[in-house]
Amino acid sequence: MAKNMLSGHKQIWNDGEYQYEHRVKMEKKLGRKLRDDEHIHHKNGDPGDNRMSNLQVVTKAEHNKVDKTHHKGGRKRGSRG
């Protein structure tokens, strides 16, 4: 069973709990859990597009920098305020 979040991310049932699909897919590809400093970037800016060709492992700092260029001039999707 899958859930769509307000942010546009998808969660899937995995190992007895809901987890973000993009993280589950990347961990499976890498053959390991993501480190605390690793984030998954959606290259095309669509958090619901979890094709491997659209996912990239980045550090938190890299992700923050890339997100700013994708969301210039407006709030990030799913943010409040």
For each residue, the residues with C-beta under 8 A, 3 or more apart:
1: 12 13
2: 10 11 12 13 21
3: 10 11 12 18
4: 8 9 10 11 48
5: 8 9 10 11 78
6: 78
7: 47 77 78
8: 4 5 46 47 48 77 78
9: 4 5 20 21 22 47 48 78
10: 2 3 4 5 20 21 22 47 48 50
11: 2 3 4 5 18 19 20 21
12: 1 2 3 18 19 21 24
13: 1 2 16 17 18
14: 17 18 19 24
15: 19
16: 13
17: 13 14
18: 3 11 12 13 14
19: 11 12 14 15 23 24
20: 9 10 11 23 24 40
21: 2 9 10 11 12 24 25 50
22: 9 10 25 26 40 42 47 50 55
23: 19 20 26 27 34 40
24: 12 14 19 20 21 27 28
25: 21 22 28 29 50 52 55
26: 22 23 29 30 34 40 52 55 57
27: 23 24 30 31 32 33 34
28: 24 25 31
29: 25 26 52
30: 26 27 34 57
31: 27 28
32: 27
33: 27
34: 23 26 27 30 38 39 40 57
35: 38
36:
37: 59 60
38: 34 35 57 58 59
39: 34 57 58 59 60 62 63
40: 20 22 23 26 34 55 56 57 58
41: 55 56 57 58 62 63 66 67
42: 22 45 46 47 49 50 54 55
43: 53 54 55 56
44: 49 54
45: 42 70 71
46: 8 42 49 54
47: 7 8 9 10 22 42 77 78
48: 4 8 9 10
49: 42 44 46 54
50: 10 21 22 25 42 54 55
51: 54 55
52: 25 26 29 55
53: 43
54: 42 43 44 46 49 50 51
55: 22 25 26 40 41 42 43 50 51 52
56: 40 41 43
57: 26 30 34 38 39 40 41
58: 38 39 40 41 62 63 66
59: 37 38 39 62 63
60: 37 39 63 64
61: 64 65
62: 39 41 58 59 65 66
63: 39 41 58 59 60 66 67
64: 60 61 67 68
65: 61 62 68 69
66: 41 58 62 63 69 70
67: 41 63 64 70 71 76
68: 64 65 71 72
69: 65 66 72
70: 45 66 67
71: 45 67 68 74 75 76 77
72: 68 69
73:
74: 71
75: 71 79 81
76: 67 71 79
77: 7 8 47 71
78: 5 6 7 8 9 47
79: 75 76
80:
81: 75
